[in-house]
Amino acid sequence: MTRNSLESVPLPDKTAEVLAVNCSDSETRLLARIFRGSSWRLRNARGIDEALSLMRTHRFSVVIMDERVAIGSWKSLLAGQSGQEGWMPIIVASSNADERLWQEALQRGCFDVLSKPFDAWEVLWASFNAWLGWKNQFDAEVPLSMGGGLLSRPN
């Protein structure tokens, strides 16, 4: 599997919704371009309150949240979804993605950390693997066109 080939990243077998939280307009446009023409559908929330409201009424397969928010943080989003039925994997996006943030985010229950500016392959790879975890809570088996089980990142 070639790391830089977007065709090498598997896609969900049916439509999966991604919620982008507090991403800038240019980042939201980039995410829309990355997901365009695939089984991913992108929704946008401008802050934590809007995100939590949407998360109460929709089952998002993946939540991508910018680390920088005016009020609250990705920790607030994690805490806000704790009482809801069904887990929604949160991916933290940061221009300062380092070992410390990655370790803290994973220890607190986030799925992954993405570096900004976004790399299309990384976004698709992290989103697909998050989707697998999300889908596994509803299905005993996850059908994949490229095999079965959670895929690990190639180097």
N, C-alpha and C positions, 0 to 999 in steps of 0.2 A: 504494500500500500504506500503510495507516494504522499508525503505530508502536504505538499503544496497543491495537490490536485483536488479541487473542490468535488470532483466526481467521485473521489475516494471516500467521501464522508457519506455514510448511510443516512437515509431520511426516515421519518416515521411512516408507518404503513397507512396512516390516514391523517386527516387534518389535525394539527396540534397548535394550540395557542400559546404565544409567548407574550408576557407582559413586560414592557420596558418601563422602569420607574425612574423618574427624575433625570433621564438622559437629555442632553441638549438637543436642540432641533437638528443640528448637523449629524449628531450621533444617531438620532432616531431615523433620519433619512438613510444613513449608511446601513443601519440594521434592516430597514425596509428593502434596500437593494440586495443585501445579503440573502434575505429570506424570500425575495420575489421569485415566482415561478416554481416554488417548491410546495411541500405540504405544510409548511409553517405559516401561521397567520399572526401578525404583530398587532398588539394593542399598546396604547401609551397611557401612562398616568403621570401627572405632573408632581406628585408628592406622595408622602406616606398615607395620608388620610384617603386620598383618591384611590391609591393602590389597595389599601385594606378594604375599602368599600367594594371595589371591583372583585377582589379575592373572595368576598363573602357571597357573591352572586354568580361567579364563574369559576370553573376549574381550569386554571392555567397549567399547562404542562411544564412550563419553565418561567421563572421570574428573573429578569436581568435588571439589577439595580445599581445605579451609580453610587459610589461610596460617598460622594459629596452631596449632602442635602442640607437645606436651611434648618429644618426642624426634624428631629429624629435621626435615625440611621438605619442601616441594614439590620442592626440589632433590634430596633423597634419593630421592623417588619417581621423578623423571626418571632418576636414575642407576640405580635398581633395575630399571627396565624396559628399560634399554639392551641387555641381553643376551638379551631375550626376542624371540621371533618375532612380528612384527606390532607396529605402533605404535598406542598408545592415547592419543588426545589428552587432555591434562591442562589443565583450566581451574582457575586459582587464584581462590579466593573470599576477599575481604578487606574489612573495614570501613574500612581505610586504603588503598583502591585509588587510587593516584595514578600520575602519569606515570612516575616512577622504577620502581615495581613493575611496571607494565605493560611498560615497555621491557626490564627485566631478565628478566622471565618469558618474553617473546617471544624475546629473544636466546638464552636457554638452551634453548628448545625447547618451551615451553608453547604451547597453542593460543590462550588468551585469559585475561583477568582479569575477574571479575565483582565488582561492588560489593555490599556487604551494608549494610542488609538487602536480601534478594533481591527483584528485580522480576521478576514472572512472564514478561513479554515478553522481557526480557534473557536470562533463563535459557533459555527455549525457543529464542530466536534463536541464542545462542552454542552451545547443545547441538546444534541442527540443523546449523549450519555445521561444527562439529567432527565430527559424524557423517558429513557429506559427505566430509570429508578422510579419515576412517577408512575409509569404504566404498570410496573411490577406490583404496585400496591393494589391494583384492580384485577390483574390477570395472573394466572398461575404460570403461564408460559408467554413469552414475547416472541412472536414470529419475526424473523429478520431475513432479509434477502441475502445478507452476507454471513450467515451463520447464526449462532445463538449466544446469548449471554451478554454481559456487560463488556464492551470493548475497551481496551486500554489504549492510551495514547502512544503512538509510535514516536520514536526519537527522530 
